[in-house]
Amino acid sequence: MDTIEILRTASKLVYENVKDLAGTKEATSGNFGRGAGGDISQNIDIIAEKTVLDYLKEINFDCVVLGEECGRVELSPNPKGFVIMDAIDGSANAVRGVPFFCCSLAFATNEKLSSITDAAVTNLSTGDIYWATKGKGAFLNDKSIFVHDEKPIYKVIGINSSGSSPELLQRLAPIFEKHHHVRHFGANALEMAFLAQGLLDIFIDLRKKIRIQDMAAGYLLIKEAGGLMLDENLQPLDSDLSYETRLSFVAAANKEIIDEVFSLIK
């Protein structure tokens, strides 16, 4: 079985196991403390991660899992690479029943973001799967997707400002003043998938807080859909896969949009 089929199958299993949990008491039952990523683990997170781990064990997939909750789990002494997993991205939405959360899975051949070869982001409210294999394009279910590379009538800008410092908010303020179509829905991986689909023009996260698990799959989706993934200095984005790593990034349909938006905040 191809790696992308493994990720897609695992994502589908997560969808089947959690689709009826969102907004219920069962989503939050239990006391699991904080996961490896630092956030409080909810029951829905644990169920989703266990679903992926159980499936990978069942098919004897030789890998190391880097999970948001479970941490580093070595499933083979001779791994082919790393499954980067945020089984529920947007947990705060999921436990309240807000229909915007996803399962984000990516596969990397070594411990670098740039080595990601396959990715799947599943909208856990609808079951739709965004997926990509390096060099083969990006897809939504069975349809090819591309970033919106034409000049838009108006720009739709995604900004993750949650927990931003007052200084960063002040720096970003001109974007809010000039552009009235600013969005943040609460699940970075799914928002990055939306950009790959052409629904957003640019997505900005300059907080230096994002974890690899939250954006690894979206990284490949955007690149395969024809978009750009840059760091805070507007250079090509790359990093290690360490749990200590925290990133800022800019994802965009093209350089023209980046130049226009960033001219407001330099």
Secondary structure by P-SEA (a helix, b strand, c coil): ccaaaaaaaaaaaaaaacccccccccccccccccccccccccaaaaaaaaaaaaaaaaaccbbbbbcccccccccccccccccccccccaaaaaaacccccbbbbbbbccccccccccbbbbccccccccccccccccccccbbbbcccccccccbbbbccccccaaaaaaaaaaaaccccccccccaaaaaaaaaaccccbbbbccccccccccaaaaaaaaaacccccccccccccccccccccccccccccaaaaaaaacccc
